[in-house]
Amino acid sequence: MQEFRTVQEAMDYAVSKIVGQGGQCVRAEGRRCAYGDGRGRHCVIGWLMVEKTPEAMSYHKGVKDMARLHGRWLPRVVVGAKSAFASLQSFHDLSCRLNRADMMQGLEKRHGIDTSSPHWQQWVDMGT
């Protein structure tokens, strides 16, 4: 797994991977978002994970807890910016287009993320 130099670089990579796979990663049981589904699909944080063991991919808590309890699973940039990546995780978990647009603006304002690359808007547009 590559080591990302900046929060922006990691977020751009993860969002582009989500768009590339065509949507969220959800487990069949319960239709809940998952870090990995065992078939090659990942959530936005799952694409960034260093360790892709079954234990890591099936972890059921948010990225802040993961960083605190299992930081080895994540790149240093994610561990160092837990709040920003928790916001990205929330952005990913939303299915409503309007909510995604609002959350994207929040990423810009609160965390200084540049969302002008096309894949950010593509993710918003993929919402319902």
C-alpha positions in Angstrom: 0.0 0.0 0.0 1.3 3.4 -0.8 2.0 5.9 1.9 0.1 9.1 1.3 1.9 12.4 1.9 -1.2 14.6 2.5 -4.7 14.3 3.7 -5.8 15.7 0.3 -3.9 13.0 -1.6 -5.4 10.2 0.5 -8.9 11.5 0.2 -8.7 12.1 -3.6 -7.4 8.5 -4.0 -10.2 7.0 -1.8 -13.0 8.9 -3.4 -11.8 8.0 -6.9 -11.7 4.3 -5.9 -15.3 4.5 -4.7 -16.5 6.1 -7.9 -14.5 3.5 -9.9 -16.2 0.6 -8.1 -19.6 2.2 -8.7 -20.8 2.8 -5.2 -20.6 2.0 -1.6 -19.4 -1.3 -0.1 -22.1 -3.0 1.8 -22.2 -6.4 3.4 -25.1 -8.6 2.2 -26.2 -9.3 5.8 -27.9 -6.2 7.1 -27.0 -3.9 4.1 -24.5 -2.0 6.3 -21.5 -0.2 5.0 -18.4 -2.2 5.4 -14.6 -1.6 5.2 -14.4 -4.6 2.8 -16.9 -7.1 1.5 -14.5 -10.0 0.8 -15.0 -9.6 -2.9 -12.7 -6.8 -3.6 -14.9 -3.8 -2.9 -14.1 -1.4 -0.1 -15.5 1.6 1.6 -13.7 5.0 1.4 -11.6 4.2 4.5 -11.2 0.5 3.4 -9.4 1.7 0.3 -6.8 3.5 2.5 -6.2 0.7 4.9 -2.7 -0.7 5.1 -3.8 -4.0 6.6 -6.6 -5.8 4.7 -7.0 -8.8 7.0 -10.5 -10.2 7.6 -10.4 -8.8 11.1 -9.6 -5.3 9.7 -12.1 -5.4 6.9 -14.9 -6.6 9.1 -14.3 -4.0 11.9 -17.6 -2.4 12.8 -16.7 0.9 14.4 -15.7 4.2 12.9 -12.4 5.4 11.7 -11.7 7.3 14.9 -12.0 4.2 17.0 -10.0 2.2 14.5 -7.2 4.8 14.5 -7.1 4.7 18.3 -7.3 1.0 18.8 -5.8 -0.4 15.6 -3.7 2.4 14.1 -1.4 -0.1 12.4 -4.3 -0.8 10.0 -4.2 2.7 8.6 -1.7 5.0 6.9 0.0 7.6 9.2 -1.9 10.5 7.5 -5.2 9.0 8.4 -4.2 8.4 12.0 -2.9 12.0 12.2 -6.1 13.5 10.8 -8.8 11.3 12.4 -11.4 14.0 12.4 -11.1 14.8 8.7 -11.3 11.1 7.8 -14.3 10.7 10.1 -16.0 13.4 8.0 -14.9 11.6 4.8 -16.4 8.4 6.2 -19.7 10.2 6.9 -19.6 11.7 3.3 -19.2 8.2 2.0 -22.0 6.7 4.2 -24.7 9.1 3.0 -26.8 7.9 0.1 -28.8 11.1 -0.5 -27.4 13.4 -3.2 -28.3 16.6 -1.3 -26.8 15.3 1.9 -23.6 14.4 0.1 -23.4 17.8 -1.5 -23.7 19.4 2.0 -21.1 17.1 3.5 -18.7 17.8 0.6 -19.0 21.5 1.4 -18.3 20.7 5.0 -15.1 18.9 4.0 -14.0 22.0 2.2 -14.8 24.4 5.0 -13.8 22.4 8.1 -10.9 20.5 6.7 -9.6 22.6 3.8 -10.2 19.7 1.3 -10.3 20.7 -2.4 -13.3 18.9 -3.9 -13.0 20.4 -7.3 -11.7 17.3 -9.0 -14.4 15.5 -11.0 -14.6 12.4 -8.9 -15.9 14.3 -5.9 -18.9 15.6 -7.9 -19.3 12.1 -9.5 -19.7 10.6 -6.0 -22.4 13.2 -5.1 -24.2 12.5 -8.4 -24.2 8.8 -7.7 -26.5 9.4 -4.8 -30.2 8.9 -4.7 
